[in-house]
Amino acid sequence: MRRAEILVGLALVALLTVATPAAARQTRLVVGFSGVKQLTYAAMLIALERARDRGYEVVPVFFPRPELAVQALLRGETDLARIEPSSVSVAIARGAGLAIVGAAATSQWVLVSPRSVTAPAQLARRRVAVHSVASMSNTVVQYAIKKYKIAQPQILIIPGSPARAQALMQGEIDATSLFLTDAIRIEQLAPGRFHVLVDFREMPMVDSVIVARRDWIPGHREEIEDVLRGLLETHRRIAAGPEWGAARTRQLFPDEDAAFVSAVVRAYIARGVWDQNGGIDHLTAAGRMVRFLKEIEALPAGAPDGAASYVELGPLQDVLKRIGRK
């Protein structure tokens, strides 16, 4: 009798297992951004709009500082976020249950100053503006301070690359780290007055990463892969057709000058900012980023050395297997 009861119980378990439906795909995604809406986000915003073709409703939410984007992701207010890697890495090193799943853009940072400043060391004791203490904007400035031995610069906090560009043109600061977008804008608005004092394109860092909560990833691989695939396909389409990319960008930013938008799109393509393979698609690249952050003392003492503590690249690698590398 006991044997019969056990067999019946096992049969019921098997039946329930078969009958239980798989977890439904989450079709409404909230994606955070660690800055105000701006042109540098164009490719990702285009990709999120195109996600409608795959049955998604994607809601972008813009936070004025990366720390706020990190907090919203941890609280579950957003599902994914595009955040600067330094902010995310610091949060992870302090125990936040987050993981980088891909890169949205490679290095596009530049340090811009009036042409009268001809060497970085001349910024000693002068006003240099950054987005926030925990931002990539500050990371690149701290890198420049160490590399070029800039003595005691006055670091000012001005959130938003466009706002810092405006402050520079108005003479309120002496230099600032900017997105390439705003360096191009300054040259168009004030030709010949300012220049790129330092270009950070060779730093072993990406500009922004796509981040998810580690406990969210296992049940939402499909959604993550769909977002990553859409982003890479958008990057590839823009590279193949800059006019298409500029037209879609103007739809998102209708108040921007058409010539300026076209110049930005072509500059991003030439520089490879919108990487066609996900930017940080293997542990070696992630390891270089972690080592660099440690070298410039951007990570807290005791932060993990291993790249695997910061990234979960399985979804991106699966996407690249399906669509191939460029």
N, C-alpha and C positions, 0 to 999 in steps of 0.2 A: 504493500500500500504506500509506504514511504517513497519507494522508487517511482511509483506512478505520479505522486504529488510533485516530485522534483521535475519529472519530465513535462508535466502540464505547466509548471511555473516557467521552465525554460522556453517552452513554446510561446507563452504569453509575452515574455520579454522580447523574443525574436519578432513577434507580430507587432508589438508596439514600436520596436526599433525601425522596422520597415515602414510603418504607417506614419511615423513622425516626420513632418516635412522639413526640408533643409531651411536654415535661417534665411529669411527674405532679404534680398538686397536692399540696402538703404538708399533710396533714390533721392532723398533730400539731404544735401550736404552743405554745411556751413563752413566756409573757408576764411580764416583770418589772415590779415596782412599787417605787417609790423610798421606801417607808416600810412600817411594820407594817400588817397588815390592819386596816382601820378603816372607819367608815361613809362617809367621804367617797368611798371607792372603790365604793360600792354599785352605782351605775348601770353602771359598766364590768364589774363582776363578774357582774351579771345578764346583760349582753350576751354575755359570754364563755360563760356557762352555756347561753344560748340558741343559741350557735354549734353545739351538738350537732345541732340541727335541720338544719344545713347540712352535716353529716357531719364536723365537726371534733372533735378532742379537744384542749381548751385547758387548759394547766397554768399557773396563776398562781404566781409565786414572789415573795416579799416580802423586800426588802432593808432593813436598818435605816437606810441613808443613800443619798442619790442618787448619790454618787460610786461606790458599789458596784454600783448598777444600771447605770450607764454602763459600768463595766469589764466586767461580765458580758455586756452586749450586744456590746461590741467583741470579746470573746473567743469569741463565738458560742454562749455558754451559754443565751442567750435569743434569740428571733426578733424580738420586738417588746418595747417597754417603755413604761410610763407614767412619765414623769420630769418633774421641775420644769424649766421652760424655761431658767432661769438656768444650771443645771448643764450642760444639754445645749449651750447656746450657747457657754459657756466651753470645753467640750471640742471643739466644732467649730472655734472660733476658734484653738485650739491644734493643729489638724490632724486631729482624729478624723474618720473617714469615716462620719459619721452624718448623718441628715436627719430633720427633723420632718415627719410626714405628716398630722397633724391635732391637734386639741386635745380632751382628755378632759373638761376643766372650765374655765370662765372664772373670773374673780376671785372668791374667797370668803374672802380673808384679812382678819383684823381684829386690832388690837392691843388687848389686854384688860388692865385694871389694876383695883386697888381703887378704889372710888368716891371715896376721899380724894384720889386723883390726878385733878385736874380739867383739866389741860392737859398736852400732851406735854412741854413744856419742864421740867416738874417732875420728869421722869425723869433729870435731870442727875445723874451719878455714882451712879445707882441700878442695881439688877440687872435686866437685860432678857435673857430667854432666847430662844434660837433653836434650830432643828433641827441645823444644821451650817453651816460657813462658806460652802459652795457652794450652799446651799439657797435656795429661794424664801422660806422663813421669814426668812432673814437679809436677802435682797434687799429685802423690804418694810420691815424694821426700818431698814436703811441709808437707804432712801428717806425714812422718817419722821425719822431723825436729821438729814438734810440739810434737809428741808423745814421742820421745826419748830425747827431749831437746838438740838438736845438736846446739852448739853455733857458730854462724857466719860462716857457711860453704860458700865456694866460689862456686857459681852456674855458671857453664859454659854451653853455648849452643852448642851442637853438634847434628845436625839433623840426624836421622836414628839410630835405635837400633844397626844394624851391625857396623856402623861407631863408635859408642860409645864403643862397645865391643872391637874393634880393638885398640882404644885409651887407654882403660884400660890395655890391654895386653902389650902395648908398654910403659906403665908407664907415660903416658901424663896426666892421671887423677887418683884420689884415690878411686873413687866409681862412680857408675852410675846405673840408673834405666834401666832395660832391659826387653825385651820380654823373656819369658821362653825359646824360641828357641835359643836365643843368649847366654843364660846362659849355655845351654847344649853344644853349640858349643865351648864356652870357656873351658869347662871341657874336651872336647875331644882334643882340640888343646894344652891346657896347664894344663894337669891333676895335681891336687893337689896344684896349685898356688893360686887359687881364690875360693871363696865360696859365697853362698847366705847369705848375712848379715841380710836381712829382706825379708820375704815373705808376699806379700800383698793380699793373696788369701781370707782373711776374711773381707776385706773392703767391705762395702755395695755398690759396684760399679761394673758395667760391664766394659770390656776393650774397646769395640768399639760398636757403634750403627749405624743403618741404618736410614738415614734421607731423608726427602723429603720436598719440599716447600708446605706449607699449601694450597696455591691456586691451586696446581697441583694435590693434592690427590683426590678431589671429582670426577674428570673426568678420573682418572687412577687407580681406585681401583683394577681392574682386573690385571693390570700389576704389581702393588705392591704385590698383593696376590700371583701371579705366582712366583715372585722373592723370597718372603718369604717362600713359600711352597718348592721351589727348594732348598733353603738353608737348611731348616729343614730336608728334605729328604736326602740331602747329609750328614748332620751331623749324621743322624741315620744310613745311610749305612756305613759310616766310622767307627762308633762305633761297628757295627755288623761285619765288615770286615776290620780290620786294614791293612791287606795286600793290599786290593783294594785301600784304601786311600793312602797308601805309593806309590803304583804304579802310581796312577793318579798324585800325588804330584811330583814324579820324572819326569813325562812328562812335567810338568810346569817349573820345575827347573832341567834341565838335567845335569847341572854342579855340583849339590850337591851330596855328597857321599851318597850311598844307605843306609849304616848303620846309618848315621846321620839322614836321612829323616825318617827312620823307628823308630828311637829313639824319634824323635820329635812327630810323629803321635801318638805313644803309650803314651807318656807323656801327650799330650793334651787330649787324651781319658781318661786317669786315673784321670786327674785333672778336667775333665768336662768343658774344655774351649769352645769346640764346643757344646753349649747347644742344646738339642734336642727339646726344647719348646719355643725357641725364646728369652730366657734370661731375658726379661723384659716385661712379658706378662700380667701384671695387674698394676693398679694404685698404689697398695701398694708398689710394688717393685720400681716403678718410684719415689714414695714419699720418700722412704729410700735414694735413690740416691740424690734427691734434698736436703734433710736435711743434708746429709753428706757433700755435696759441700758447703752448707752454714756454717756448723760447722768449716770447714777448711778455710773459707773465700775465696773460689775459685769463688764465684758468686759476682757480683757487689752489692753495697748497693741498697736496694729497689727491688731486684729481687723477682719475684712472689714466693709464698710459695707452691701453689697448683700444684700437678704433672700434672694436665690436661693442664697447660700452656706450658708444654714441650713435651708432647707425644700425639700421635693419634694411639691408639692400636686396633681400630676396624678391620683393615685388618688382623692383626696377630691373633686376637681372632676368626675371621671367618675361617682362615686357620686351626687353632687348632680344631675347631668344625668338620671340614671335615676329617682331618687325625688323630685326637685323640692325647692325651698327652702320653708322655713316662714317 
